[in-house]
Amino acid sequence: MQKFRNIQQELIDRIKLAKSSIKIAVTWFTNHDLFDELLAKLVNDKISVYLIVLNDRINNKREGCDFQSFINNSGQFYYCDVNSMVHHKFCIIDDSLVITGSYNWTYYAENRNWENIVVIEDSSMVAGYVEEFDKIKSAHKIVKTISNAANKSIRIDENDYLKSDYLYQAAGERKKGNDLEAAKIYTELLRIDDKQGNVIKERTEILNKINNQKFEVSPFEIGILFQNGYSTVIPAFVPLPFSTTKGGRTTIEEQKSISITIQKFDITYKTILELSLQNIAPSPMGTNKVDHQLTLEQNGLLTVECKEIGGFNRIDKKWINIKNCL
């Protein structure tokens, strides 16, 4: 059987029928609907699921599939390298049926490209795909921790694919009524390319809808700029009110003062508050010395209190309405 339309649904239907195993080798995999079906087979049916994908930024995008969850639920996960790319697009169900063709398991493939799949049930042909999959699997190391293995690099010729995939993913979430998820996806897209005028408009409309009279969620990420770099404290789109404390360490020997820079991360970084603690008790470099408490209320008021740990108990506290930072 061959198919040229509604390929995603065909794959979902075939996955649901799997009884013992699913083996997938596909270059790019970003489609959450397909991924959720695989996860359901792991969690509910306890069957064996094997997945081989390319280790690049498209597969590891921030709003991409949660491959660590796949691993944590006993999925067998493998990365292939860009220098020795597994360019296959096939799925083996129960070692008795193969689905193959041009189709990557992405929003881009589902919504933009002319694609095809062929369903093969001939036992001798299926055996060839099983043998090929086993060869690929044996040539790659199983991945247990995504954060240690994920490759965030991206080639220039992948930019259009990545941006388009985000666009289709966001549009799909809006169709489902998941505006907040769409806003997250649009934000990631804008971090890749801040010249997307329509995307900025769509994202602004969503946030205005969610945060009509009061702020139900944080409209952007808020963090602290430490000497070794920016660190998130209040995640973007977290439900409000939200309050949390983050520690800070001395950066030089016998440090007597500390400057604190609060930034928002909304496509780009921007400083929104600056505080300081003076005449603190001198401590060795690397001492846990400051507690930073950040609280964001539904009225948009961000309160930042920085307090010395021990010593003279120095405190600096400031406020800002984030409506002025939009």
Backbone bond lengths (Angstrom), bond angles and torsions (degrees), N, CA, C in turn:
res aa  C-N    CA-C-N  psi(-1)  N-CA   C-N-CA  omega(-1)  CA-C   N-CA-C  phi
1 M - - - 1.451 - - 1.516 109.98 -
2 Q 1.341 117.45 136.91 1.455 121.01 174.98 1.526 109.41 -116.00
3 K 1.332 115.85 154.01 1.462 119.97 -178.30 1.523 108.97 -144.62
4 F 1.342 115.52 138.54 1.462 121.45 -178.24 1.530 112.39 -120.48
5 R 1.328 117.76 -13.22 1.464 122.23 -179.02 1.533 108.59 -132.01
6 N 1.344 115.25 157.86 1.470 121.31 177.46 1.532 111.98 53.37
7 I 1.314 114.48 42.54 1.467 119.17 -176.78 1.524 111.15 -68.19
8 Q 1.324 117.01 -38.85 1.463 119.61 179.44 1.521 111.07 -56.07
9 Q 1.317 117.64 -45.99 1.464 120.76 -178.47 1.525 111.85 -66.36
10 E 1.321 116.74 -36.61 1.458 120.49 176.96 1.523 110.27 -61.64
11 L 1.333 116.95 -43.78 1.461 121.13 178.71 1.532 110.55 -63.70
12 I 1.317 117.24 -43.98 1.458 120.95 179.22 1.527 110.75 -59.85
13 D 1.316 116.16 -45.37 1.470 120.23 -179.89 1.522 111.65 -61.29
14 R 1.328 116.45 -40.71 1.471 119.93 -179.54 1.526 111.11 -70.52
15 I 1.331 117.39 -38.88 1.464 121.35 178.30 1.527 110.32 -61.13
16 K 1.311 116.21 -42.75 1.470 120.69 -178.82 1.520 112.01 -60.86
17 L 1.328 117.81 -28.57 1.466 121.95 -177.64 1.527 113.27 -84.04
18 A 1.332 117.59 -9.13 1.468 120.78 -177.05 1.529 110.81 -61.89
19 K 1.333 116.19 137.40 1.461 121.84 -176.35 1.527 113.33 -109.29
20 S 1.335 117.01 -31.59 1.465 118.26 -173.86 1.524 113.78 -130.50
21 S 1.353 117.79 -38.17 1.468 118.37 -175.98 1.521 111.79 -156.10
22 I 1.325 114.73 152.77 1.469 123.35 172.40 1.517 107.01 -134.52
23 K 1.322 116.37 127.78 1.466 122.07 -179.70 1.519 108.13 -124.95
24 I 1.347 116.49 121.74 1.458 120.95 -173.86 1.525 110.30 -126.81
25 A 1.312 115.57 129.71 1.462 122.39 170.00 1.522 106.24 -124.52
26 V 1.324 116.27 109.73 1.459 120.43 -177.08 1.527 107.88 -144.51
27 T 1.315 116.44 138.04 1.461 119.44 -175.00 1.519 111.40 -63.94
28 W 1.344 116.61 -52.36 1.469 119.86 -177.85 1.515 110.41 -123.04
29 F 1.337 115.16 136.37 1.456 121.59 -177.36 1.531 108.30 -140.60
30 T 1.345 116.36 103.67 1.470 120.73 179.65 1.522 112.30 -127.62
31 N 1.322 118.81 -5.64 1.457 123.20 -171.50 1.531 110.69 -79.44
32 H 1.337 116.86 112.68 1.458 121.59 -176.53 1.525 112.74 -69.01
33 D 1.322 117.90 -31.15 1.463 119.78 179.04 1.527 110.78 -63.01
34 L 1.322 116.18 -43.79 1.465 120.38 176.79 1.536 110.92 -68.33
35 F 1.325 115.56 -42.46 1.460 119.95 -178.63 1.530 110.78 -62.42
36 D 1.323 116.94 -42.27 1.470 120.60 -179.35 1.528 111.76 -62.19
37 E 1.333 116.55 -33.78 1.467 119.33 177.14 1.527 111.07 -66.83
38 L 1.323 115.95 -39.71 1.469 119.15 177.06 1.526 110.98 -64.48
39 L 1.330 115.41 -43.16 1.462 119.90 179.85 1.533 110.30 -62.73
40 A 1.322 116.74 -38.67 1.470 120.62 178.21 1.529 111.05 -62.71
41 K 1.323 117.16 -37.83 1.470 119.84 178.48 1.523 110.96 -66.19
42 L 1.331 116.48 -35.17 1.463 120.44 177.11 1.521 111.33 -69.63
43 V 1.330 115.75 -47.44 1.464 121.08 -173.66 1.526 112.06 -75.43
44 N 1.312 116.44 -45.27 1.477 120.02 -172.53 1.524 113.71 -91.19
45 D 1.326 116.55 -40.85 1.466 119.78 -174.01 1.524 113.50 -101.27
46 K 1.336 116.38 -11.57 1.471 122.26 176.18 1.533 112.64 57.15
47 I 1.330 117.56 33.75 1.451 119.58 177.36 1.530 109.90 -89.02
48 S 1.309 117.53 168.01 1.459 122.25 179.27 1.524 110.04 -83.59
49 V 1.335 115.87 127.80 1.458 120.67 178.55 1.526 108.72 -128.33
50 Y 1.325 115.66 125.11 1.455 122.84 180.00 1.532 108.57 -115.15
51 L 1.334 116.49 137.97 1.464 120.22 -177.14 1.521 110.22 -139.88
52 I 1.327 115.74 126.21 1.467 122.49 176.24 1.521 108.04 -121.33
53 V 1.355 117.26 120.82 1.462 121.80 178.44 1.527 109.54 -133.80
54 L 1.321 114.93 168.81 1.464 121.01 178.32 1.524 110.12 -77.68
55 N 1.321 116.13 139.18 1.461 121.37 178.82 1.525 109.73 -88.53
56 D 1.338 116.06 88.27 1.458 120.41 177.51 1.523 109.44 -149.38
57 R 1.325 116.46 -178.65 1.455 120.63 -173.32 1.527 113.09 -70.89
58 I 1.305 117.65 -26.85 1.459 119.21 177.99 1.527 109.53 -61.70
59 N 1.320 116.63 -48.98 1.463 120.14 178.41 1.524 112.59 -72.47
60 N 1.331 117.05 -25.31 1.460 121.01 -177.19 1.519 112.74 -105.26
61 K 1.322 116.97 21.81 1.466 118.58 179.93 1.525 109.70 -62.63
62 R 1.324 115.70 154.64 1.461 121.57 -171.67 1.525 112.67 -60.63
63 E 1.305 117.99 -35.31 1.467 121.29 178.14 1.528 110.71 -102.20
64 G 1.323 115.76 28.46 1.451 120.94 -179.40 1.518 112.55 -84.72
65 C 1.309 116.19 -169.48 1.461 121.51 -179.43 1.529 110.62 -69.89
66 D 1.310 116.17 145.54 1.462 122.15 -177.74 1.532 109.40 -85.97
67 F 1.323 115.31 80.61 1.461 119.61 -177.71 1.530 111.71 -65.39
68 Q 1.339 117.87 -27.08 1.457 119.54 177.65 1.526 110.53 -65.97
69 S 1.325 116.96 -36.91 1.466 120.53 175.70 1.522 110.42 -64.22
70 F 1.323 116.18 -38.63 1.463 121.41 176.21 1.532 109.97 -58.52
71 I 1.326 116.49 -46.13 1.462 122.14 179.73 1.528 110.50 -65.24
72 N 1.337 115.90 -44.76 1.464 120.35 -177.49 1.520 112.74 -63.10
73 N 1.323 116.58 -21.97 1.461 121.10 178.72 1.523 112.15 -100.93
74 S 1.342 115.38 26.83 1.469 124.14 173.41 1.519 113.97 77.69
75 G 1.339 117.99 15.08 1.453 119.94 172.00 1.517 111.03 -71.65
76 Q 1.329 117.01 142.99 1.468 122.00 179.28 1.529 108.05 -96.08
77 F 1.328 116.36 111.66 1.468 121.64 -169.59 1.528 111.24 -116.84
78 Y 1.347 114.89 137.52 1.467 121.03 -179.33 1.530 109.59 -136.73
79 Y 1.333 115.90 140.28 1.457 121.83 170.84 1.528 108.90 -102.46
80 C 1.327 116.90 137.38 1.465 119.71 165.24 1.530 107.41 -101.25
81 D 1.305 116.05 158.63 1.462 121.85 -175.29 1.519 110.25 -95.59
82 V 1.346 115.24 149.34 1.459 120.47 -177.87 1.529 111.52 -62.77
83 N 1.325 117.11 -25.92 1.470 120.37 -179.86 1.522 112.58 -81.76
84 S 1.325 117.14 -12.25 1.462 121.83 175.86 1.520 107.34 -140.71
85 M 1.339 114.63 64.97 1.456 121.75 -167.96 1.523 112.69 -70.36
86 V 1.329 115.10 131.81 1.460 120.33 168.29 1.523 106.19 -83.60
87 H 1.322 116.55 104.81 1.463 121.78 -173.44 1.524 112.04 -97.54
88 H 1.319 116.95 8.40 1.461 121.03 175.96 1.529 110.69 -64.61
89 K 1.321 115.27 156.94 1.460 122.48 168.12 1.527 106.71 -137.31
90 F 1.324 116.22 80.79 1.459 117.43 178.64 1.522 111.17 -141.42
91 C 1.332 114.07 156.22 1.458 123.03 179.78 1.524 107.84 -133.95
92 I 1.325 116.28 131.06 1.466 121.65 179.13 1.524 108.07 -110.44
93 I 1.315 116.55 124.14 1.462 122.10 179.02 1.529 109.35 -105.48
94 D 1.321 116.23 119.43 1.474 123.19 175.09 1.529 113.18 54.95
95 D 1.323 116.91 26.19 1.471 122.58 -178.77 1.528 112.51 54.88
96 S 1.340 116.40 23.79 1.464 119.19 -177.63 1.530 113.00 -131.47
97 L 1.346 115.61 -6.04 1.465 119.88 -177.99 1.519 109.13 -149.09
98 V 1.326 116.04 139.02 1.467 121.90 179.52 1.519 109.49 -122.08
99 I 1.336 115.15 135.32 1.464 121.64 170.81 1.521 106.40 -114.47
100 T 1.319 117.48 120.33 1.454 120.64 -176.90 1.522 109.84 -143.87
101 G 1.316 116.29 164.98 1.461 121.23 -179.66 1.511 110.73 156.16
102 S 1.323 116.26 -153.20 1.468 121.03 -175.90 1.521 113.12 -88.96
103 Y 1.311 117.53 -10.09 1.467 124.33 -164.98 1.524 112.86 -78.92
104 N 1.369 116.99 113.58 1.458 120.81 165.02 1.520 108.74 -77.92
105 W 1.325 117.44 154.73 1.462 120.72 -176.30 1.522 109.66 -88.36
106 T 1.337 115.49 65.25 1.458 122.78 -174.52 1.516 111.00 -131.71
107 Y 1.335 115.25 163.14 1.466 120.65 173.54 1.526 110.14 -66.62
108 Y 1.305 115.91 -34.33 1.465 122.02 179.59 1.523 110.04 -59.94
109 A 1.317 116.45 -47.84 1.466 120.81 -179.17 1.524 111.22 -66.61
110 E 1.326 116.60 -39.62 1.457 121.11 -176.47 1.524 112.49 -70.42
111 N 1.336 117.56 -33.22 1.456 120.80 -170.64 1.523 115.36 -109.27
112 R 1.314 118.08 -18.99 1.459 119.24 -170.98 1.516 114.31 -118.30
113 N 1.306 116.76 -42.09 1.469 120.43 -170.05 1.534 113.16 -86.60
114 W 1.327 115.57 158.34 1.468 122.38 162.94 1.528 105.84 -83.06
115 E 1.339 116.29 118.18 1.453 120.79 -173.18 1.532 110.59 -131.92
116 N 1.332 114.96 165.76 1.460 119.70 175.21 1.518 110.41 -147.25
117 I 1.320 115.02 154.56 1.456 121.46 166.81 1.524 108.56 -134.66
118 V 1.313 115.75 156.06 1.457 123.16 174.51 1.526 107.26 -127.50
119 V 1.311 117.02 133.98 1.466 122.09 177.02 1.526 108.18 -101.08
120 I 1.327 115.38 121.70 1.469 121.94 -175.64 1.522 109.71 -114.48
121 E 1.321 116.26 129.07 1.470 120.85 177.91 1.533 112.19 -122.26
122 D 1.314 117.02 2.86 1.462 121.22 176.40 1.532 108.85 -66.38
123 S 1.317 117.87 122.51 1.468 122.28 -171.57 1.522 113.39 -60.87
124 S 1.347 117.71 -39.10 1.470 119.73 -179.06 1.529 111.18 -68.77
125 M 1.331 117.82 -37.62 1.457 121.08 178.10 1.527 111.14 -70.48
126 V 1.323 116.21 -40.85 1.469 119.86 178.02 1.523 110.02 -61.74
127 A 1.331 116.88 -39.55 1.469 120.98 179.70 1.517 111.35 -59.61
128 G 1.343 117.11 -35.99 1.457 121.20 177.86 1.520 111.64 -64.47
129 Y 1.340 116.90 -39.88 1.464 120.56 178.51 1.527 111.09 -69.44
130 V 1.330 117.28 -38.13 1.459 120.67 177.22 1.525 110.09 -62.10
131 E 1.332 116.31 -42.75 1.470 120.90 178.75 1.529 110.30 -63.24
132 E 1.354 116.94 -43.66 1.467 120.40 179.67 1.524 110.92 -63.60
133 F 1.332 117.05 -42.25 1.460 119.86 179.70 1.530 110.74 -62.35
134 D 1.315 116.72 -42.99 1.465 120.20 179.38 1.523 111.16 -62.26
135 K 1.329 117.69 -36.66 1.471 121.16 177.76 1.523 110.67 -65.14
136 I 1.333 115.91 -44.28 1.470 120.18 179.56 1.528 109.70 -63.09
137 K 1.318 116.10 -46.00 1.468 120.74 -178.54 1.520 111.57 -60.71
138 S 1.321 116.92 -41.32 1.462 120.41 -178.36 1.525 112.14 -70.87
139 A 1.335 116.68 -19.25 1.474 120.81 -179.39 1.531 112.22 -89.28
140 H 1.339 117.37 -2.73 1.465 120.84 -177.64 1.523 110.49 -128.24
141 K 1.325 115.91 151.10 1.459 121.69 178.45 1.528 109.66 -85.57
142 I 1.315 115.48 139.41 1.451 119.48 176.58 1.528 109.34 -68.35
143 V 1.326 116.10 141.16 1.467 121.72 -178.73 1.521 109.04 -99.54
144 K 1.334 115.65 130.47 1.465 121.11 178.76 1.533 112.41 -108.46
145 T 1.342 116.28 -27.46 1.463 120.53 -178.55 1.517 109.47 -132.65
146 I 1.317 116.64 115.08 1.466 121.03 -176.16 1.518 112.23 -66.74
147 S 1.346 117.31 -41.71 1.467 120.11 -175.01 1.521 112.09 -59.46
148 N 1.342 117.02 -30.81 1.463 120.63 -179.94 1.521 112.51 -82.15
149 A 1.334 115.89 -22.22 1.467 119.35 -173.45 1.517 113.74 -107.28
150 A 1.342 117.71 -19.07 1.460 120.70 -172.81 1.517 112.00 -66.42
151 N 1.317 114.84 135.53 1.459 122.59 179.71 1.523 108.60 -105.84
152 K 1.342 117.56 117.68 1.457 121.46 -176.65 1.528 112.71 -93.74
153 S 1.313 118.24 3.93 1.457 120.29 -179.60 1.523 110.05 -71.28
154 I 1.312 115.39 156.98 1.461 120.09 179.73 1.524 109.14 -146.50
155 R 1.305 116.25 135.70 1.454 120.04 176.94 1.524 109.46 -83.60
156 I 1.326 116.20 156.36 1.458 121.19 -178.09 1.516 111.24 -57.97
157 D 1.318 117.77 -39.74 1.460 120.52 -175.84 1.531 112.45 -74.57
158 E 1.334 117.96 -3.57 1.452 121.21 176.32 1.531 112.29 -93.28
159 N 1.335 117.64 -11.88 1.465 120.39 -174.02 1.521 112.38 -56.59
160 D 1.326 117.76 -47.75 1.453 120.85 -177.71 1.523 110.45 -63.58
161 Y 1.319 116.15 -40.74 1.471 120.29 178.91 1.524 110.01 -60.96
162 L 1.338 116.30 -47.63 1.457 120.35 -176.67 1.525 111.11 -64.90
163 K 1.319 117.22 -46.24 1.469 120.53 -179.56 1.525 111.32 -63.97
164 S 1.326 116.82 -44.10 1.459 119.91 -179.75 1.520 111.14 -65.22
165 D 1.326 116.98 -37.91 1.451 120.57 179.87 1.528 110.54 -62.48
166 Y 1.337 116.85 -42.18 1.459 121.30 175.76 1.531 110.68 -60.14
167 L 1.331 117.25 -44.44 1.461 121.27 -178.43 1.525 111.43 -59.73
168 Y 1.319 116.25 -47.92 1.463 120.28 179.87 1.528 111.42 -66.45
169 Q 1.325 116.56 -36.75 1.459 120.09 177.79 1.526 110.46 -63.75
170 A 1.332 116.95 -45.12 1.466 121.05 179.72 1.525 111.29 -63.64
171 A 1.319 116.22 -43.47 1.464 120.24 179.21 1.525 110.74 -61.21
172 G 1.329 116.74 -39.08 1.455 120.87 178.57 1.517 112.14 -64.53
173 E 1.334 116.87 -40.89 1.459 120.21 178.81 1.520 111.10 -65.85
174 R 1.320 117.74 -37.14 1.472 120.34 179.03 1.532 110.55 -66.90
175 K 1.319 116.95 -36.85 1.461 120.05 177.30 1.525 110.76 -62.55
176 K 1.316 116.79 -33.53 1.464 121.49 178.61 1.528 111.88 -79.55
177 G 1.352 116.87 -7.34 1.458 120.85 -177.39 1.511 113.59 88.02
178 N 1.328 116.90 11.29 1.466 121.40 -178.68 1.532 110.17 -93.56
179 D 1.329 116.01 69.71 1.462 119.99 -176.80 1.522 112.64 -60.67
180 L 1.316 116.72 -39.99 1.459 119.84 -177.04 1.525 111.17 -63.85
181 E 1.338 116.82 -41.25 1.459 120.01 176.84 1.524 110.40 -63.53
182 A 1.340 116.16 -39.31 1.466 119.84 177.99 1.516 111.00 -62.46
183 A 1.339 117.34 -40.34 1.466 120.86 179.26 1.524 111.05 -61.91
184 K 1.330 116.57 -39.91 1.465 120.17 177.67 1.528 110.83 -62.28
185 I 1.317 115.68 -43.27 1.460 120.60 -177.85 1.523 110.68 -67.20
186 Y 1.334 116.74 -43.24 1.464 120.56 176.96 1.535 111.15 -59.53
187 T 1.331 116.33 -38.27 1.466 120.21 179.06 1.518 111.00 -61.80
188 E 1.341 116.14 -44.30 1.465 119.09 178.58 1.522 110.92 -64.19
189 L 1.321 117.17 -37.91 1.457 120.99 178.45 1.520 110.64 -62.33
190 L 1.331 116.41 -41.69 1.461 120.46 -178.32 1.522 111.92 -68.93
191 R 1.318 116.83 -24.47 1.465 119.17 176.43 1.517 111.16 -73.57
192 I 1.317 116.60 -20.70 1.457 120.83 174.89 1.526 110.02 -83.81
193 D 1.334 115.99 -41.19 1.459 121.02 -176.11 1.521 108.63 -146.78
194 D 1.339 117.83 104.88 1.463 121.37 -175.97 1.524 112.66 -84.84
195 K 1.326 117.39 11.04 1.460 120.53 -179.94 1.534 111.87 -100.01
196 Q 1.319 117.10 10.62 1.461 121.85 -177.86 1.524 109.71 -82.46
197 G 1.337 117.34 85.61 1.458 121.89 -176.07 1.506 113.51 -58.10
198 N 1.325 117.93 -44.49 1.459 121.01 -179.74 1.523 111.69 -65.32
199 V 1.331 116.04 -35.28 1.456 120.26 179.59 1.527 110.53 -66.65
200 I 1.329 116.25 -42.60 1.467 120.50 177.67 1.530 109.50 -60.22
201 K 1.323 116.88 -41.72 1.458 121.27 178.87 1.526 111.08 -63.27
202 E 1.330 116.91 -46.82 1.459 120.95 179.96 1.529 110.88 -60.94
203 R 1.314 115.93 -46.10 1.460 121.11 -178.43 1.524 110.96 -64.01
204 T 1.330 116.80 -41.92 1.465 121.13 178.97 1.522 110.88 -62.95
205 E 1.333 116.41 -41.06 1.470 120.55 178.49 1.524 110.97 -61.30
206 I 1.325 116.51 -41.06 1.467 120.60 -179.89 1.526 110.35 -64.38
207 L 1.334 116.77 -47.64 1.457 120.24 -177.99 1.523 111.65 -65.59
208 N 1.332 116.73 -37.75 1.463 120.03 176.77 1.526 110.95 -63.98
209 K 1.324 115.67 -36.70 1.460 120.60 179.05 1.526 110.87 -68.07
210 I 1.331 116.56 -44.64 1.462 121.18 -179.37 1.525 110.46 -70.07
211 N 1.332 115.70 -46.81 1.466 121.89 -177.45 1.524 109.46 -100.37
212 N 1.305 116.64 66.27 1.463 120.73 -175.62 1.522 111.32 -72.79
213 Q 1.322 117.74 -74.90 1.463 121.22 179.47 1.532 111.20 -95.00
214 K 1.313 116.05 -32.38 1.458 120.44 178.93 1.517 108.62 -132.87
215 F 1.326 116.38 163.95 1.453 121.33 -179.32 1.528 108.72 -85.72
216 E 1.317 116.35 105.60 1.458 120.19 175.86 1.517 111.16 -79.38
217 V 1.322 116.22 -30.64 1.466 121.24 177.97 1.523 108.36 -136.59
218 S 1.318 115.78 156.29 1.456 119.87 175.54 1.528 109.30 -67.33
219 P 1.335 118.80 128.08 1.466 120.42 -176.87 1.521 113.81 -76.13
220 F 1.337 116.15 -10.36 1.467 119.76 177.97 1.528 109.07 -157.42
221 E 1.311 115.38 172.14 1.461 121.84 179.19 1.528 109.29 -84.00
222 I 1.339 116.96 143.65 1.464 122.28 178.79 1.522 108.18 -127.67
223 G 1.330 116.13 135.87 1.453 119.41 -177.94 1.515 112.63 -152.50
224 I 1.308 115.61 -173.92 1.461 122.88 -178.53 1.521 108.94 -116.34
225 L 1.331 115.92 136.85 1.461 121.09 176.34 1.521 108.50 -92.29
226 F 1.328 116.07 102.22 1.460 121.59 176.03 1.529 109.60 -89.11
227 Q 1.320 115.36 173.00 1.463 119.33 -179.55 1.521 111.73 -61.18
228 N 1.339 116.62 -34.43 1.461 119.86 -178.85 1.523 112.86 -93.22
229 G 1.353 116.96 10.37 1.453 119.41 174.71 1.524 113.35 128.15
230 Y 1.325 114.78 175.53 1.465 123.05 -177.01 1.520 110.84 -76.18
231 S 1.349 116.82 141.88 1.461 121.76 178.40 1.527 109.33 -133.13
232 T 1.342 117.09 128.31 1.462 121.77 -179.44 1.524 111.36 -67.83
233 V 1.339 116.58 137.42 1.462 122.32 174.32 1.535 110.00 -118.82
234 I 1.333 117.14 -48.95 1.458 121.92 176.31 1.527 107.52 -112.96
235 P 1.328 118.62 111.84 1.469 120.39 -178.44 1.525 111.41 -67.83
236 A 1.311 116.44 153.01 1.462 121.08 173.29 1.520 109.79 -63.03
237 F 1.334 115.59 140.04 1.464 124.34 173.44 1.528 113.50 69.36
238 V 1.336 118.22 14.87 1.462 120.12 175.90 1.535 108.30 -71.66
239 P 1.345 119.18 139.93 1.466 120.78 178.31 1.528 111.90 -60.46
240 L 1.330 116.34 142.22 1.462 122.37 -178.84 1.524 110.45 -108.90
241 P 1.349 118.34 152.16 1.466 127.06 4.30 1.532 111.44 -74.59
242 F 1.347 114.85 155.33 1.464 120.96 -177.43 1.517 108.05 -141.05
243 S 1.333 115.76 134.40 1.461 120.74 178.80 1.518 109.28 -141.02
244 T 1.316 116.43 138.16 1.461 120.35 179.28 1.523 109.57 -155.79
245 T 1.327 115.65 160.68 1.461 121.78 -178.89 1.521 109.74 -121.41
246 K 1.326 116.21 137.71 1.468 121.28 178.24 1.521 108.43 -130.78
247 G 1.302 116.05 137.87 1.460 121.07 -178.58 1.510 112.92 -82.47
248 G 1.328 115.08 164.10 1.465 121.64 176.08 1.519 110.06 -143.44
249 R 1.320 116.64 145.97 1.459 121.56 -176.61 1.519 111.74 -114.24
250 T 1.329 115.17 156.65 1.469 119.58 173.21 1.522 109.32 -69.42
251 T 1.327 115.54 148.01 1.467 120.45 -175.04 1.528 113.20 -112.53
252 I 1.351 116.02 -8.12 1.470 120.04 175.51 1.527 108.66 -137.13
253 E 1.332 116.45 164.65 1.460 120.41 178.57 1.532 110.74 -68.68
254 E 1.320 115.56 138.35 1.466 122.92 176.70 1.526 112.45 53.86
255 Q 1.307 116.18 40.25 1.463 121.86 -177.94 1.531 110.56 -64.77
256 K 1.351 116.85 132.28 1.459 121.97 -175.57 1.532 113.18 -110.95
257 S 1.332 117.82 -7.33 1.463 120.72 177.94 1.532 108.93 -150.55
258 I 1.322 114.92 152.68 1.464 120.50 -179.82 1.518 108.71 -135.70
259 S 1.333 117.00 131.28 1.458 122.51 173.84 1.517 108.74 -100.37
260 I 1.316 116.20 139.31 1.466 121.65 -177.30 1.512 109.38 -122.64
261 T 1.328 116.53 126.94 1.464 122.35 179.63 1.519 109.24 -116.28
262 I 1.336 116.45 121.71 1.455 122.62 177.86 1.526 108.19 -101.41
263 Q 1.336 115.74 127.46 1.465 120.50 -178.17 1.529 110.90 -123.03
264 K 1.307 115.70 153.46 1.455 120.91 167.08 1.528 107.63 -102.32
265 F 1.304 116.02 148.82 1.463 121.27 176.42 1.519 107.36 -121.60
266 D 1.310 115.18 98.43 1.454 121.90 -177.61 1.524 106.24 -136.86
267 I 1.306 115.72 84.93 1.460 124.91 -171.93 1.522 109.90 77.21
268 T 1.341 116.72 -51.64 1.463 121.28 174.63 1.528 108.58 -129.55
269 Y 1.323 116.08 165.32 1.461 121.37 176.94 1.523 110.09 -83.53
270 K 1.352 116.71 140.91 1.460 120.89 176.78 1.528 108.98 -148.25
271 T 1.328 116.18 130.99 1.460 120.91 178.19 1.523 110.23 -72.58
272 I 1.354 116.58 130.66 1.461 120.47 -179.84 1.539 112.38 -119.05
273 L 1.322 118.37 -19.09 1.460 121.87 177.55 1.522 109.61 -150.80
274 E 1.347 116.04 148.39 1.462 121.38 174.00 1.521 108.79 -134.83
275 L 1.320 116.06 131.76 1.457 122.29 -179.88 1.519 108.68 -129.48
276 S 1.360 116.41 171.84 1.458 119.54 176.75 1.521 110.27 -156.99
277 L 1.311 115.37 150.69 1.457 122.63 172.60 1.524 107.77 -117.90
278 Q 1.335 116.40 121.84 1.458 122.06 -177.71 1.529 110.42 -109.32
279 N 1.311 115.66 153.38 1.465 122.72 175.19 1.529 112.79 57.87
280 I 1.323 115.83 39.41 1.459 119.08 176.79 1.526 109.22 -78.13
281 A 1.319 115.33 159.42 1.463 119.80 179.27 1.522 110.15 -65.09
282 P 1.337 119.05 125.81 1.468 121.23 -178.89 1.525 111.14 -58.92
283 S 1.323 115.07 138.58 1.462 120.96 -178.35 1.523 109.62 -141.97
284 P 1.329 117.31 158.15 1.468 120.00 176.13 1.534 111.63 -62.44
285 M 1.313 116.00 155.15 1.458 121.07 177.58 1.527 110.12 -59.29
286 G 1.343 115.38 136.44 1.451 120.74 179.01 1.511 114.55 88.49
287 T 1.338 117.05 7.24 1.465 120.39 178.69 1.532 110.48 -76.17
288 N 1.339 117.54 135.43 1.467 121.05 172.29 1.523 107.91 -65.48
289 K 1.315 117.14 108.54 1.457 120.82 -166.71 1.522 114.48 -122.00
290 V 1.348 119.13 -23.23 1.455 120.73 -173.16 1.530 110.11 -134.75
291 D 1.328 115.86 137.93 1.464 121.72 167.02 1.524 107.90 -104.37
292 H 1.335 116.23 124.20 1.459 121.71 176.86 1.526 107.62 -105.05
293 Q 1.313 117.79 115.15 1.461 121.04 176.98 1.522 109.17 -106.55
294 L 1.339 115.36 121.57 1.459 121.97 178.92 1.515 108.90 -114.92
295 T 1.326 116.35 128.68 1.460 122.23 179.18 1.518 109.02 -129.74
296 L 1.329 116.23 127.46 1.458 121.45 178.16 1.521 108.43 -118.81
297 E 1.341 116.11 119.54 1.450 122.30 -177.20 1.527 110.97 -93.71
298 Q 1.340 115.81 167.22 1.456 120.85 179.33 1.527 113.03 -70.06
299 N 1.339 117.18 -17.10 1.464 119.54 175.23 1.526 112.59 -83.54
300 G 1.350 116.44 2.51 1.462 120.83 177.61 1.512 114.10 91.92
301 L 1.334 118.29 0.93 1.457 121.15 -177.62 1.528 110.08 -82.19
302 L 1.324 115.13 121.10 1.469 122.18 174.70 1.523 108.32 -101.50
303 T 1.328 116.52 121.27 1.464 122.24 176.96 1.516 108.77 -110.92
304 V 1.337 115.28 130.09 1.463 120.81 178.13 1.524 108.18 -122.34
305 E 1.325 115.56 121.92 1.467 121.01 177.08 1.522 108.88 -121.35
306 C 1.318 115.73 123.10 1.465 121.81 178.82 1.522 108.09 -112.08
307 K 1.315 116.26 124.83 1.451 121.43 -172.24 1.514 110.64 -130.10
308 E 1.333 116.19 132.00 1.459 121.16 177.30 1.524 110.02 -68.62
309 I 1.314 116.15 136.74 1.461 121.76 175.39 1.517 108.12 -89.20
310 G 1.346 117.44 115.59 1.455 120.71 -177.74 1.529 111.09 74.60
311 G 1.290 117.20 -159.23 1.464 120.92 176.03 1.520 111.71 60.00
312 F 1.341 116.17 -133.87 1.463 121.51 -175.83 1.522 112.73 -90.88
313 N 1.339 116.93 1.67 1.467 121.40 176.94 1.530 111.75 60.97
314 R 1.322 116.50 45.17 1.464 121.42 178.62 1.531 110.26 -69.63
315 I 1.348 116.44 143.79 1.461 121.99 -179.59 1.519 109.91 -136.02
316 D 1.321 116.31 138.72 1.466 121.43 168.02 1.523 106.78 -130.34
317 K 1.318 115.66 135.19 1.455 120.86 -175.30 1.521 109.46 -138.21
318 K 1.364 116.32 132.32 1.459 120.31 -179.85 1.528 109.64 -141.25
319 W 1.347 114.93 161.93 1.455 121.79 -178.49 1.521 109.56 -130.89
320 I 1.318 115.12 154.23 1.463 120.91 171.83 1.533 108.07 -155.44
321 N 1.319 116.83 143.72 1.457 120.76 174.40 1.510 107.87 -90.08
322 I 1.325 116.77 120.04 1.461 119.69 -174.86 1.530 112.59 -69.11
323 K 1.348 116.98 -12.02 1.455 118.63 173.58 1.526 110.87 -59.93
324 N 1.317 115.68 -27.52 1.475 120.58 178.68 1.517 112.25 -79.96
325 C 1.353 116.28 -4.73 1.470 120.22 -177.60 1.520 112.20 -107.72
326 L 1.337 117.07 -1.05 1.461 119.70 -176.69 1.521 110.56 -72.55
